[in-house]
Amino acid sequence: MGDSRLIEEALGLPANERADLAERLLSSLDPPEPELEKLWVAEVEDRIEAFEQGKLKTISSQEFFRPPRH
């Protein structure tokens, strides 16, 4: 299958399948380092726990996307 045919086929996939394909292709270019991956998982778990315990200050999406004040 030629490159252009492959791209046409990929673009014809549903959005969720294209996203999965894109993620898999990008991962193949720069495979994750297992130790680094473990550190990120631990960080995410720590942040979720802190959020659930009310230890993190949250902001609304409106506040997040507000342009910075000078």
Gaussian input, Z-matrix of N, CA and C with variables (Angstrom, degrees):
# hf/3-21g

backbone

0 1
 N
 C     1     B1
 C     2     B2     1     A1
 N     3     B3     2     A2     1     D1
 C     4     B4     3     A3     2     D2
 C     5     B5     4     A4     3     D3
 N     6     B6     5     A5     4     D4
 C     7     B7     6     A6     5     D5
 C     8     B8     7     A7     6     D6
 N     9     B9     8     A8     7     D7
 C    10    B10     9     A9     8     D8
 C    11    B11    10    A10     9     D9
 N    12    B12    11    A11    10    D10
 C    13    B13    12    A12    11    D11
 C    14    B14    13    A13    12    D12
 N    15    B15    14    A14    13    D13
 C    16    B16    15    A15    14    D14
 C    17    B17    16    A16    15    D15
 N    18    B18    17    A17    16    D16
 C    19    B19    18    A18    17    D17
 C    20    B20    19    A19    18    D18
 N    21    B21    20    A20    19    D19
 C    22    B22    21    A21    20    D20
 C    23    B23    22    A22    21    D21
 N    24    B24    23    A23    22    D22
 C    25    B25    24    A24    23    D23
 C    26    B26    25    A25    24    D24
 N    27    B27    26    A26    25    D25
 C    28    B28    27    A27    26    D26
 C    29    B29    28    A28    27    D27
 N    30    B30    29    A29    28    D28
 C    31    B31    30    A30    29    D29
 C    32    B32    31    A31    30    D30
 N    33    B33    32    A32    31    D31
 C    34    B34    33    A33    32    D32
 C    35    B35    34    A34    33    D33
 N    36    B36    35    A35    34    D34
 C    37    B37    36    A36    35    D35
 C    38    B38    37    A37    36    D36
 N    39    B39    38    A38    37    D37
 C    40    B40    39    A39    38    D38
 C    41    B41    40    A40    39    D39
 N    42    B42    41    A41    40    D40
 C    43    B43    42    A42    41    D41
 C    44    B44    43    A43    42    D42
 N    45    B45    44    A44    43    D43
 C    46    B46    45    A45    44    D44
 C    47    B47    46    A46    45    D45
 N    48    B48    47    A47    46    D46
 C    49    B49    48    A48    47    D47
 C    50    B50    49    A49    48    D48
 N    51    B51    50    A50    49    D49
 C    52    B52    51    A51    50    D50
 C    53    B53    52    A52    51    D51
 N    54    B54    53    A53    52    D52
 C    55    B55    54    A54    53    D53
 C    56    B56    55    A55    54    D54
 N    57    B57    56    A56    55    D55
 C    58    B58    57    A57    56    D56
 C    59    B59    58    A58    57    D57
 N    60    B60    59    A59    58    D58
 C    61    B61    60    A60    59    D59
 C    62    B62    61    A61    60    D60
 N    63    B63    62    A62    61    D61
 C    64    B64    63    A63    62    D62
 C    65    B65    64    A64    63    D63
 N    66    B66    65    A65    64    D64
 C    67    B67    66    A66    65    D65
 C    68    B68    67    A67    66    D66
 N    69    B69    68    A68    67    D67
 C    70    B70    69    A69    68    D68
 C    71    B71    70    A70    69    D69
 N    72    B72    71    A71    70    D70
 C    73    B73    72    A72    71    D71
 C    74    B74    73    A73    72    D72
 N    75    B75    74    A74    73    D73
 C    76    B76    75    A75    74    D74
 C    77    B77    76    A76    75    D75
 N    78    B78    77    A77    76    D76
 C    79    B79    78    A78    77    D77
 C    80    B80    79    A79    78    D78
 N    81    B81    80    A80    79    D79
 C    82    B82    81    A81    80    D80
 C    83    B83    82    A82    81    D81
 N    84    B84    83    A83    82    D82
 C    85    B85    84    A84    83    D83
 C    86    B86    85    A85    84    D84
 N    87    B87    86    A86    85    D85
 C    88    B88    87    A87    86    D86
 C    89    B89    88    A88    87    D87
 N    90    B90    89    A89    88    D88
 C    91    B91    90    A90    89    D89
 C    92    B92    91    A91    90    D90
 N    93    B93    92    A92    91    D91
 C    94    B94    93    A93    92    D92
 C    95    B95    94    A94    93    D93
 N    96    B96    95    A95    94    D94
 C    97    B97    96    A96    95    D95
 C    98    B98    97    A97    96    D96
 N    99    B99    98    A98    97    D97
 C   100   B100    99    A99    98    D98
 C   101   B101   100   A100    99    D99
 N   102   B102   101   A101   100   D100
 C   103   B103   102   A102   101   D101
 C   104   B104   103   A103   102   D102
 N   105   B105   104   A104   103   D103
 C   106   B106   105   A105   104   D104
 C   107   B107   106   A106   105   D105
 N   108   B108   107   A107   106   D106
 C   109   B109   108   A108   107   D107
 C   110   B110   109   A109   108   D108
 N   111   B111   110   A110   109   D109
 C   112   B112   111   A111   110   D110
 C   113   B113   112   A112   111   D111
 N   114   B114   113   A113   112   D112
 C   115   B115   114   A114   113   D113
 C   116   B116   115   A115   114   D114
 N   117   B117   116   A116   115   D115
 C   118   B118   117   A117   116   D116
 C   119   B119   118   A118   117   D117
 N   120   B120   119   A119   118   D118
 C   121   B121   120   A120   119   D119
 C   122   B122   121   A121   120   D120
 N   123   B123   122   A122   121   D121
 C   124   B124   123   A123   122   D122
 C   125   B125   124   A124   123   D123
 N   126   B126   125   A125   124   D124
 C   127   B127   126   A126   125   D125
 C   128   B128   127   A127   126   D126
 N   129   B129   128   A128   127   D127
 C   130   B130   129   A129   128   D128
 C   131   B131   130   A130   129   D129
 N   132   B132   131   A131   130   D130
 C   133   B133   132   A132   131   D131
 C   134   B134   133   A133   132   D132
 N   135   B135   134   A134   133   D133
 C   136   B136   135   A135   134   D134
 C   137   B137   136   A136   135   D135
 N   138   B138   137   A137   136   D136
 C   139   B139   138   A138   137   D137
 C   140   B140   139   A139   138   D138
 N   141   B141   140   A140   139   D139
 C   142   B142   141   A141   140   D140
 C   143   B143   142   A142   141   D141
 N   144   B144   143   A143   142   D142
 C   145   B145   144   A144   143   D143
 C   146   B146   145   A145   144   D144
 N   147   B147   146   A146   145   D145
 C   148   B148   147   A147   146   D146
 C   149   B149   148   A148   147   D147
 N   150   B150   149   A149   148   D148
 C   151   B151   150   A150   149   D149
 C   152   B152   151   A151   150   D150
 N   153   B153   152   A152   151   D151
 C   154   B154   153   A153   152   D152
 C   155   B155   154   A154   153   D153
 N   156   B156   155   A155   154   D154
 C   157   B157   156   A156   155   D155
 C   158   B158   157   A157   156   D156
 N   159   B159   158   A158   157   D157
 C   160   B160   159   A159   158   D158
 C   161   B161   160   A160   159   D159
 N   162   B162   161   A161   160   D160
 C   163   B163   162   A162   161   D161
 C   164   B164   163   A163   162   D162
 N   165   B165   164   A164   163   D163
 C   166   B166   165   A165   164   D164
 C   167   B167   166   A166   165   D165
 N   168   B168   167   A167   166   D166
 C   169   B169   168   A168   167   D167
 C   170   B170   169   A169   168   D168
 N   171   B171   170   A170   169   D169
 C   172   B172   171   A171   170   D170
 C   173   B173   172   A172   171   D171
 N   174   B174   173   A173   172   D172
 C   175   B175   174   A174   173   D173
 C   176   B176   175   A175   174   D174
 N   177   B177   176   A176   175   D175
 C   178   B178   177   A177   176   D176
 C   179   B179   178   A178   177   D177
 N   180   B180   179   A179   178   D178
 C   181   B181   180   A180   179   D179
 C   182   B182   181   A181   180   D180
 N   183   B183   182   A182   181   D181
 C   184   B184   183   A183   182   D182
 C   185   B185   184   A184   183   D183
 N   186   B186   185   A185   184   D184
 C   187   B187   186   A186   185   D185
 C   188   B188   187   A187   186   D186
 N   189   B189   188   A188   187   D187
 C   190   B190   189   A189   188   D188
 C   191   B191   190   A190   189   D189
 N   192   B192   191   A191   190   D190
 C   193   B193   192   A192   191   D191
 C   194   B194   193   A193   192   D192
 N   195   B195   194   A194   193   D193
 C   196   B196   195   A195   194   D194
 C   197   B197   196   A196   195   D195
 N   198   B198   197   A197   196   D196
 C   199   B199   198   A198   197   D197
 C   200   B200   199   A199   198   D198
 N   201   B201   200   A200   199   D199
 C   202   B202   201   A201   200   D200
 C   203   B203   202   A202   201   D201
 N   204   B204   203   A203   202   D202
 C   205   B205   204   A204   203   D203
 C   206   B206   205   A205   204   D204
 N   207   B207   206   A206   205   D205
 C   208   B208   207   A207   206   D206
 C   209   B209   208   A208   207   D207

   B1=1.4547
   B2=1.5207
   B3=1.3227
   B4=1.4567
   B5=1.5158
   B6=1.3330
   B7=1.4672
   B8=1.5235
   B9=1.3398
   B10=1.4685
   B11=1.5235
   B12=1.3055
   B13=1.4737
   B14=1.5275
   B15=1.3066
   B16=1.4635
   B17=1.5275
   B18=1.3168
   B19=1.4679
   B20=1.5261
   B21=1.3322
   B22=1.4660
   B23=1.5250
   B24=1.3245
   B25=1.4678
   B26=1.5246
   B27=1.3261
   B28=1.4665
   B29=1.5262
   B30=1.3176
   B31=1.4629
   B32=1.5238
   B33=1.3160
   B34=1.4603
   B35=1.5178
   B36=1.3233
   B37=1.4670
   B38=1.5255
   B39=1.3422
   B40=1.4686
   B41=1.5295
   B42=1.3266
   B43=1.4690
   B44=1.5207
   B45=1.3336
   B46=1.4666
   B47=1.5260
   B48=1.3181
   B49=1.4645
   B50=1.5279
   B51=1.3457
   B52=1.4708
   B53=1.5198
   B54=1.3350
   B55=1.4664
   B56=1.5229
   B57=1.3285
   B58=1.4641
   B59=1.5282
   B60=1.3162
   B61=1.4659
   B62=1.5284
   B63=1.3289
   B64=1.4690
   B65=1.5194
   B66=1.3290
   B67=1.4680
   B68=1.5256
   B69=1.3190
   B70=1.4710
   B71=1.5251
   B72=1.3267
   B73=1.4662
   B74=1.5241
   B75=1.3293
   B76=1.4642
   B77=1.5253
   B78=1.3180
   B79=1.4647
   B80=1.5219
   B81=1.3221
   B82=1.4640
   B83=1.5232
   B84=1.3399
   B85=1.4619
   B86=1.5203
   B87=1.3099
   B88=1.4575
   B89=1.5248
   B90=1.3273
   B91=1.4635
   B92=1.5271
   B93=1.3386
   B94=1.4642
   B95=1.5251
   B96=1.3139
   B97=1.4563
   B98=1.5255
   B99=1.3327
   B100=1.4652
   B101=1.5308
   B102=1.3149
   B103=1.4657
   B104=1.5269
   B105=1.3183
   B106=1.4593
   B107=1.5276
   B108=1.3134
   B109=1.4675
   B110=1.5293
   B111=1.3304
   B112=1.4710
   B113=1.5239
   B114=1.3304
   B115=1.4614
   B116=1.5275
   B117=1.3352
   B118=1.4617
   B119=1.5210
   B120=1.3269
   B121=1.4682
   B122=1.5236
   B123=1.3239
   B124=1.4651
   B125=1.5282
   B126=1.3222
   B127=1.4670
   B128=1.5282
   B129=1.3172
   B130=1.4689
   B131=1.5222
   B132=1.3250
   B133=1.4667
   B134=1.5250
   B135=1.3339
   B136=1.4686
   B137=1.5305
   B138=1.3160
   B139=1.4673
   B140=1.5292
   B141=1.3235
   B142=1.4670
   B143=1.5218
   B144=1.3183
   B145=1.4646
   B146=1.5319
   B147=1.3226
   B148=1.4664
   B149=1.5276
   B150=1.3196
   B151=1.4631
   B152=1.5212
   B153=1.3287
   B154=1.4627
   B155=1.5273
   B156=1.3182
   B157=1.4652
   B158=1.5284
   B159=1.3213
   B160=1.4599
   B161=1.5173
   B162=1.3143
   B163=1.4652
   B164=1.5305
   B165=1.3252
   B166=1.4613
   B167=1.5183
   B168=1.3179
   B169=1.4601
   B170=1.5240
   B171=1.3169
   B172=1.4602
   B173=1.5220
   B174=1.3250
   B175=1.4607
   B176=1.5230
   B177=1.3164
   B178=1.4640
   B179=1.5282
   B180=1.3262
   B181=1.4654
   B182=1.5240
   B183=1.3386
   B184=1.4653
   B185=1.5320
   B186=1.3195
   B187=1.4637
   B188=1.5297
   B189=1.3151
   B190=1.4633
   B191=1.5287
   B192=1.3403
   B193=1.4595
   B194=1.5290
   B195=1.3167
   B196=1.4608
   B197=1.5340
   B198=1.3318
   B199=1.4744
   B200=1.5280
   B201=1.3151
   B202=1.4681
   B203=1.5256
   B204=1.3164
   B205=1.4700
   B206=1.5209
   B207=1.3104
   B208=1.4749
   B209=1.4830
   A1=107.94
   A2=116.75
   A3=121.05
   A4=112.00
   A5=115.02
   A6=120.42
   A7=112.21
   A8=116.78
   A9=118.87
   A10=111.07
   A11=117.60
   A12=121.43
   A13=109.76
   A14=116.64
   A15=121.41
   A16=110.51
   A17=116.49
   A18=120.99
   A19=110.37
   A20=117.20
   A21=120.59
   A22=110.85
   A23=116.39
   A24=120.66
   A25=110.50
   A26=116.29
   A27=120.64
   A28=110.74
   A29=117.75
   A30=121.11
   A31=112.34
   A32=116.48
   A33=121.00
   A34=113.56
   A35=116.99
   A36=120.82
   A37=110.49
   A38=116.56
   A39=119.29
   A40=109.90
   A41=116.12
   A42=121.78
   A43=112.81
   A44=117.85
   A45=119.51
   A46=111.71
   A47=117.39
   A48=120.14
   A49=110.82
   A50=117.41
   A51=120.12
   A52=110.38
   A53=116.49
   A54=120.31
   A55=110.32
   A56=116.74
   A57=120.70
   A58=110.38
   A59=116.62
   A60=121.19
   A61=110.75
   A62=116.69
   A63=120.70
   A64=110.76
   A65=116.40
   A66=120.14
   A67=110.97
   A68=116.69
   A69=120.10
   A70=111.50
   A71=116.78
   A72=119.70
   A73=111.18
   A74=116.98
   A75=120.09
   A76=111.25
   A77=117.07
   A78=120.61
   A79=111.31
   A80=116.57
   A81=119.26
   A82=111.73
   A83=117.25
   A84=120.84
   A85=112.04
   A86=115.74
   A87=121.21
   A88=108.16
   A89=116.79
   A90=119.09
   A91=111.52
   A92=116.73
   A93=119.75
   A94=111.89
   A95=114.88
   A96=120.30
   A97=107.08
   A98=117.97
   A99=120.52
   A100=113.91
   A101=117.97
   A102=119.95
   A103=110.89
   A104=116.47
   A105=120.82
   A106=110.38
   A107=116.00
   A108=120.81
   A109=110.74
   A110=117.35
   A111=121.66
   A112=111.02
   A113=116.54
   A114=120.61
   A115=111.35
   A116=117.19
   A117=120.32
   A118=111.08
   A119=117.21
   A120=120.55
   A121=109.61
   A122=117.33
   A123=121.38
   A124=110.60
   A125=117.52
   A126=121.69
   A127=110.95
   A128=116.18
   A129=120.39
   A130=110.39
   A131=116.65
   A132=120.28
   A133=111.12
   A134=117.26
   A135=121.20
   A136=111.03
   A137=116.81
   A138=120.32
   A139=111.28
   A140=116.66
   A141=119.96
   A142=109.96
   A143=116.57
   A144=120.82
   A145=110.88
   A146=117.20
   A147=121.12
   A148=110.42
   A149=117.51
   A150=121.35
   A151=110.45
   A152=116.53
   A153=120.78
   A154=112.02
   A155=117.17
   A156=121.37
   A157=112.08
   A158=116.65
   A159=120.70
   A160=114.06
   A161=117.25
   A162=121.23
   A163=113.21
   A164=116.89
   A165=120.62
   A166=109.78
   A167=115.94
   A168=120.76
   A169=106.63
   A170=116.34
   A171=120.04
   A172=109.20
   A173=114.85
   A174=120.46
   A175=108.02
   A176=115.94
   A177=120.58
   A178=109.71
   A179=115.38
   A180=118.96
   A181=109.95
   A182=116.22
   A183=120.36
   A184=110.34
   A185=116.50
   A186=120.94
   A187=110.72
   A188=116.25
   A189=121.22
   A190=111.40
   A191=115.88
   A192=120.05
   A193=113.49
   A194=117.62
   A195=121.27
   A196=108.69
   A197=117.33
   A198=119.24
   A199=110.47
   A200=117.29
   A201=120.07
   A202=111.29
   A203=114.70
   A204=120.08
   A205=108.41
   A206=116.36
   A207=120.23
   A208=111.30
   D1=129.76
   D2=179.54
   D3=-73.15
   D4=162.63
   D5=-178.76
   D6=-56.85
   D7=-47.10
   D8=-176.85
   D9=-65.25
   D10=-36.47
   D11=178.14
   D12=-66.64
   D13=-41.79
   D14=179.01
   D15=-62.34
   D16=-43.37
   D17=179.00
   D18=-64.24
   D19=-42.89
   D20=177.60
   D21=-59.27
   D22=-43.91
   D23=178.99
   D24=-61.87
   D25=-44.86
   D26=-178.83
   D27=-63.86
   D28=-42.04
   D29=-179.88
   D30=-67.49
   D31=-20.34
   D32=178.16
   D33=-82.10
   D34=-7.42
   D35=179.38
   D36=-74.07
   D37=155.66
   D38=173.06
   D39=-61.49
   D40=156.40
   D41=-175.02
   D42=-53.91
   D43=-44.00
   D44=-178.18
   D45=-65.33
   D46=-35.17
   D47=178.28
   D48=-72.72
   D49=-36.15
   D50=175.63
   D51=-63.95
   D52=-40.54
   D53=179.08
   D54=-63.07
   D55=-43.31
   D56=178.80
   D57=-63.33
   D58=-43.85
   D59=178.76
   D60=-61.86
   D61=-44.88
   D62=179.48
   D63=-60.83
   D64=-43.98
   D65=179.53
   D66=-62.29
   D67=-43.29
   D68=-179.95
   D69=-65.85
   D70=-39.63
   D71=178.67
   D72=-65.92
   D73=-44.75
   D74=179.03
   D75=-63.62
   D76=-39.75
   D77=178.88
   D78=-63.58
   D79=-32.00
   D80=-179.12
   D81=-70.73
   D82=-23.00
   D83=179.23
   D84=-78.15
   D85=-35.04
   D86=-177.47
   D87=-140.05
   D88=78.71
   D89=-175.62
   D90=-59.86
   D91=140.75
   D92=-178.87
   D93=-65.83
   D94=147.39
   D95=175.80
   D96=-86.19
   D97=125.06
   D98=-175.83
   D99=-53.14
   D100=-41.37
   D101=-177.92
   D102=-67.78
   D103=-41.45
   D104=178.16
   D105=-65.59
   D106=-40.17
   D107=177.87
   D108=-60.20
   D109=-42.01
   D110=178.27
   D111=-62.24
   D112=-40.36
   D113=179.05
   D114=-63.77
   D115=-41.07
   D116=179.42
   D117=-67.35
   D118=-39.85
   D119=177.75
   D120=-61.12
   D121=-44.61
   D122=178.89
   D123=-62.23
   D124=-41.04
   D125=178.88
   D126=-62.26
   D127=-45.24
   D128=179.16
   D129=-62.10
   D130=-44.92
   D131=179.43
   D132=-61.81
   D133=-40.99
   D134=177.95
   D135=-62.59
   D136=-41.82
   D137=-179.27
   D138=-67.81
   D139=-40.36
   D140=177.76
   D141=-62.50
   D142=-45.12
   D143=179.33
   D144=-61.12
   D145=-44.45
   D146=179.01
   D147=-62.57
   D148=-39.94
   D149=177.92
   D150=-63.44
   D151=-47.63
   D152=-178.32
   D153=-63.70
   D154=-27.47
   D155=179.37
   D156=-89.84
   D157=2.07
   D158=178.54
   D159=74.73
   D160=20.69
   D161=-178.43
   D162=-89.14
   D163=-5.68
   D164=-179.76
   D165=-112.81
   D166=139.79
   D167=174.48
   D168=-84.73
   D169=129.82
   D170=178.05
   D171=-109.53
   D172=159.28
   D173=176.31
   D174=-130.75
   D175=157.93
   D176=178.86
   D177=-74.13
   D178=161.65
   D179=176.67
   D180=-64.47
   D181=-33.26
   D182=178.17
   D183=-61.13
   D184=-43.82
   D185=178.95
   D186=-67.88
   D187=-39.35
   D188=-178.93
   D189=-61.25
   D190=-42.80
   D191=-175.52
   D192=-89.68
   D193=1.33
   D194=178.36
   D195=-66.09
   D196=135.92
   D197=178.05
   D198=-60.52
   D199=146.52
   D200=-179.90
   D201=-64.82
   D202=146.58
   D203=176.52
   D204=-90.10
   D205=141.89
   D206=-179.12
   D207=-102.64

